[in-house]
Amino acid sequence: MGNTNITGLAIPLFLVFMLLEYAVLRARGRSLHRYSDAVSSLSMGLLLLVSDALLKAYTFAVYIALWQHYRLFEFSSQQPLTWLLFFFGVDFCYYWFHRCAHEINFLWGAHVGHHQSEDYNLTTALRQSAFQYAFSWVFYLPLALLGCPPEVFALLFIALKLYQFWLHTQAIDRLPWMEGWMSTPSSHRVHHAKNPIYIDRNYGGTLVVWDRLFGSWQPELAAQPCHYGTVTPLNTLNPLRANLQHWAQLAADSWHTRRWRDKLQLWFMPTGWRPEDCCDGAPPLQQQGCSDRAKFNPQAPPAVRAYVGVSFALLAALASGFLFFSPQLPAVTTALAVAVIVGGAVALNGLLEGRRGYWFVELLRWPAALLLALALLQG
């Protein structure tokens, strides 16, 4: 499997679970999915997987090089103790990346996409910022120095990410036997809520014991129903704008502030900090949370929704093929795939927003998508 990317195989399975969640909630008389939000979230997921396919080989190579030449201790992947010890190690490193991503301005820009959805369901689990892996991998390098074998790290990291998928649902209530020591849907709903009492809490990936140890734990309260999204609303379905929203605000502040010191330190200050001469009349950043508000919810005609649904399913299938074969594809095919997947995600969400100009993009995308499909079949 060295010449393939097995991540692509997980996409159909995720879709099955999302459909199952939708059916269960509707059977209970609950409507917690919106068509446009689901397509937007899944589009963000496709962009992340494209980024992951492009970056994984290089970032993992750094981990392997550190482990080969600079590890301090010897651990065997054949020993159960190795897996147990580094299960805690991977989860601990994830906690600190996740916390820093909420507390440092430029890192929040690489994570904010995951929190922009104003709904909370399994599609939210796949809504990730495309640039997150460009920064998160650094937080795991201490494990290489400690001697965690690369295969152990890789499998534990995949397990951590898979575990987090089921946390993004309102179909499961509190689980008393797990609450307070493992991440559950209840504790993770708190993490995604923008209520002032819940903002920036419960960072744990698999375990929330880290939150209890480091003061970031908050249980879900019956008197405080969670409402979701970010303090600054996204107000678009466009996945590129979603990925760049926070960094664009930081860049604007950095350009307009007069002090050179503020131009630089802005990016590394706590999330929500802004230069004094940039605060008037500008949108707030993620700080102390906010009250609930009306959701951004554009309404597309049924024919457009049907076209987007079929087109997105085909785009996801094409993306799955690209991700599976990405390690062995030539640069030209990779570039074509990136253009088709990113362009398709942007265009389909634009159509849901009623932007007719994206029909022209679709006319260009379909021939390119056909070329990509033929290239993948031949590869």
N, C-alpha and C positions, 0 to 999 in steps of 0.2 A: 504494500500500500504506500510505499515511499514516493511513488510518482503521482499520487492522487491526494485529494483533500476530502476526508470523510465528512467534514462539516456539511457539505452539500447534501449528503444522505439524510440529514436530520430535518431538513426543511419540510418534506411531505409529512413527517411524523408530527411536527409542531402544528401544521395546518389541521391535521385530524383532531388533535386535542382542543384546538381553538373552536372547531365546529362542534365538538362534543360539549364544551363549556357553554356555547351559545344555546344549544338545544336544551341543556339542563336548566339554565336560567329562564328561558322562555317557558319551559314546562312549569316552573315555579311562579310564573306570572311576572317576572322581572325583566325589564328591558335595559340592559347596561352596555349595549354596543351601539355605536353609530357608524354607519357605512363609511363616511368620509374619514373619520378618525382612524378606523381600522386600516383602511388603505394607506393612510399617511404613516401610521406606525409600522406597518409591514414594509413600506418603502424605505423607511429609515433602517430597518433590519437588513434589507438588501444592500444598502450602501455600506453598512458596517461589515458585512461579509465580504464585499469587494475589497474594502480596505484591509481586512484581515488576510485575505488571500495574497495581497501585494506585500504586506509587511511581515507576516509570520515567519517566513524563511530567514529574514535578516535579524529580527529580534531574537528568535530562538537560537540563532547561530551565536549571538553574543553570550547567551546563557550557557551554551555548550562549551564555548571557549573558556569562560571563567571556571566552569566545573572541571574541565580537563587540566587546566594549568595552575589554578590558584585555590582549589578546594582545601579546606583546613582539616576535614575529617573524612573518613572512609565509611560509606554506608552501602549496603548491598540491597538491590531491588528484590532479592530473594527472601529477605527477612521481613516478617510481619511488623516488627518494631519500626522499621524504616517507613513503612506506609502510615503507621499510626502517628509517628512523630511529625512527619511532614504534612499529614492531613491538617494538624494544628498549625504548622508553619505556613502553609498556603493560605489557610483561612485568616491567619493573623495578618499576613501581608496584604490580603485583599481588604481587610478592615481599614488598614491605614491608607491604602490608596483611595478607597471609597470616601473616607473621612476627609482626606486632603482635597479630593475632587470637589467636595462641598464647601471647603473652607478657604481655598486659594483661588483667586480670580481667574487666572488663565487655565487652571485645571478644571474649573467649573465649566468653562467653555467647551471642554472636551467630554463633558458628562451631561450637561444640561438637557440634551436632546431626549434622554431617557425619562425626564420628568415633565416634559412639555405637554404630554397628553392630558386632556381634561376628563378622560375616562380611565377606568382601571379594570382591565381584563387581560386575558392571556396574550392579546396582541401587543399590550404594553411591554410584555417581557422581551419582545423582539425589537422594540423601539429603542435603539441605542445610537449614540453619537458615533459617526464614522471615524473620528480621530481618537477615540478613547484608547485603543490599543497602541497608538503611537506614543503614549505616555505611561500607561499602566504597567508595561513590562518591566520598567526600571525598578519598581517596588518589589519585584520578585527576585532580583539578582542576589540579595543576601542569602537566599536558599542555595544558590549555586556555590557560593563561598563556603557555606556550611556543609556542603557535600551531598545535597539532594540529587540523586541520579536524574538525568534529563527525562527518562521515560516515566519515572515516578512523578516528577513535577507535571509533565504534560497530561498524564491521565488524571491526576488529582485536580488540576486546573479545569479540565473538561467536566469532571464530575461536579465541581463547584458551580460552574455555569449552568449545567443541566439541572442541578438542584434548584437553582433560583427561578427556573421557568414556572414551576407550579405555584410559586409565592404570589404571582400577579393575578389574583382572582378574588372576586367577592362571592363566589359560589361556595366557599368553605369558611365556616365561622371559626371562632376560637377553638383551639385544641389544647385543653388544660394540661394534658400530660407532657406537652412540648413547650408551652409558653414560658418565656423567661430564660430559656437556655439554648433553644434552637430557633432559627428563623422560621416563621410560619406566615401564612397569608395575612393573619391579623397584625403581626409585628411589622410586616413589610408594607401593609396599607398605611400604617403610621408614617413610614419613611417617605412615601409618595405624597402624603397629604401636605397642603399648604396652610392648614390651620396654624395660627401662631403657637399653640401648645405643642404641635407635632413637628414643626419645621426643623430639618437637619437632625433627625434622631434615627436610631436603629440602623447602623451601617453594616452590621454583621452579614456575611454571606451565607454560611451554613450555621454558624453559632452566634448567638447574641450575648454570650458570656463576656465578649470583649466590650460590648456596650455597657454592660453592668460594671465591668472593671474600670472603664475609662470615662464614665459619667455621661454617656449618650443614650441611655435606655429610656424608653417611654412606652408603656402599654397602651393599647387602644381602649378608649373610654366610651361607654355607651352614651354618655351625655354629650360627647363631642364627635358626631359623625364626620368621617373624613371627607374633605372635598379636595379635588386633585388638580394638578397643573403647577405652573410656576408663578411666582409673584408678578413678573412681567409677562403678560400673555403673549403667545406666539402669533396668534391671529393669521395664520396661513397654514396650508397643507404642504407647501413646497419643502421637500426634504433638504435641499441645499441651503435655503434660508434658515431652516431649523438648526442645521449644523453650525451655521456661522453667526447666528443672532447675537450671542453674548460677546464673542470676539469682535464683532462689528461695533458693538457699543463700547467696548474697551478701546478699540482703535480710534473711535470718534472722540472719546474722552482724552486719550493720549495726544491726539492732534490739537484739541482745543485748549487744554490746560496750558498755562503760561510757564509754569516751573518745570525745568528739565528733570528735576528729581522726581516730580509727580508723574511725568511722562513714562518713566521707567518703572518706578516702584508700584504704580497702579496695577500692573500685571501680577505682582507677587503678594499684594495685600490681601487681607481677608475678604471673602466674598461679601459684596455690599459696600465696601469702601470706595469712595470716589473723591477726586480732588474738589476742594471747596468751590472753585470757580466753574465746576461742571454740574453742580447739583440743581440749579434753578431750571425748572421747566423740562427736565429730562425724565424719562421713565425710571422707576425704582429698580434696583437690582435685588437679588435674593437676599433678604435680611431677616426680618422678624416674622415673616408669614403675612397672610392677608385673609380677608373674609371671602366668602363664596361670591361668584359672579356668573353672569350668563356665559354659556359656552360658545366658542366660535363654531358655527355649524352651517356652512353653505349647503344649499339644497340644489342638487343637479337633477335634470329631467330623468325619468326612468330609462330612456334609451341610452343616455350618456352613462348612467350607472351600470347598465348591462354591458356596454362596450368596455368600460373601465374594468369591470369584473373579469370578463373573459380575457382581455388583454393583459391584465395583471397576473392572472393564473399562468398564461403562456410565458410572461416575463419571468415569473418565479421558477418555472420549469427550466427556462434557458439559463437563469442564474445558477440553478442547482448543477446543471451540466458544466458550466464554467468553473464553479467552485471545486467540483470533483476532479476536473482535469487541469486546474490552474497550474500546479507545479511543473507540468510538462509542456505547457503551451508556449509557442514562440511569442516574441514581444508584440508583433503586429496583431496577432489574434487577441492577445491580452488587452491591447489598447482598444481594439474594436469592441470587445466585451464590455469594458468599462464605459465606453461611450454609449453603447446600446442600453445597458442596465441603468446608468445614471440618467441618461436622456429620457428613457422610458418612465422611470419613477417620477421625474419632474413633470413630464408632459401629462401623464395620467392624473396626477394630483391637480395640475393646472386646469384640466378639463372639469374636474369635480368642483373647482372654484368658479367655473363659468368663463374661463379665459379662452376665447375661441382661437387665438393665435397658435395655440398648441396643436390644433389639427394639422397645421403645416409641418410641425415637428414630427407628428405621427406618420405623415406621408414619407418623410425621409427615413424614419426609424425602421419601418417594416422591411424594406429591402436590406438594410444593414443587419437586422435581426435574422433574416433568412440566410445571409452570408455567414453569420456567426454560427447558426445551427448546422450548416453544412460543414463548416470548419471543425466543429466539435464532433460531429459524426465521423469525420475522416480521421480525427485524432484518437 
